[in-house]
């Protein structure tokens, strides 16, 4: 589950969000007395880098679940660390990028969960997921869990829902699709 503090714009690459805000991702282990794990976005878009309260402890992105294995949890844009183009980052972005990759290789996750804000195209995360799979060969299962929505053109998504679902997961996963009642906005 993802929770963002209030901000006037949805987090998207093209949106400049300078006001202070935080984006958190929670995982609840329903098997173990509802134990809660959390982290937050550590690698902001360039448009939000001046306002995002970043999670600096990168270890919070990794957790061990007894019979499941090592998990890596990513908040939205964190996945772009594994996009091959991100290796061209400079300054503090380069430092976070390198530290995160190094830690991910050390932690050897088998499952990766990403919580994007919106995804309506099969291409949005393709390069990053492909890069992650090449770099972290221990990953057997991954999935994105977010909203199927195009903030620039809400009435015209770029790809079909089922195509997006197929391209944002790998391995034994289960999709939960909740449709909004357009008449009542519910």
Number of C-alpha atoms within 10 A of each C-alpha: 12 19 13 14 9 12 14 7 10 14 22 19 13 11 13 17 22 13 15 14 16 18 22 20 22 16 15 13 12 9 7 9 8 10 10 11 15 16 23 27 25 28 25 23 22 13 16 21 18 16 16 20 17 18 17 13 11 16 14 15 25 22 16 12 11 7 6 9 12 18 21 21 26 25 24 30 21 23 24 24 24 23 17 14 12 15 14 9 14 11 7 10 20 15 11 18 21 16 13 21 16 11 14 20 14 10 18 17 22 17 20 23 21 23 25 22 21 18 25 22 21 18 14 15 22 15 16 21 24 14 18 22 17 12 15 19 12 16 20 14 17 22 22 25 21 17 14 22 18 16 16 10 9 11 9 11 16 16 15 12 16 10 12 20 20 12 17 20 20 18 11 9 10 8 12 7 12 8 8 9 8 7 6 6 6 7
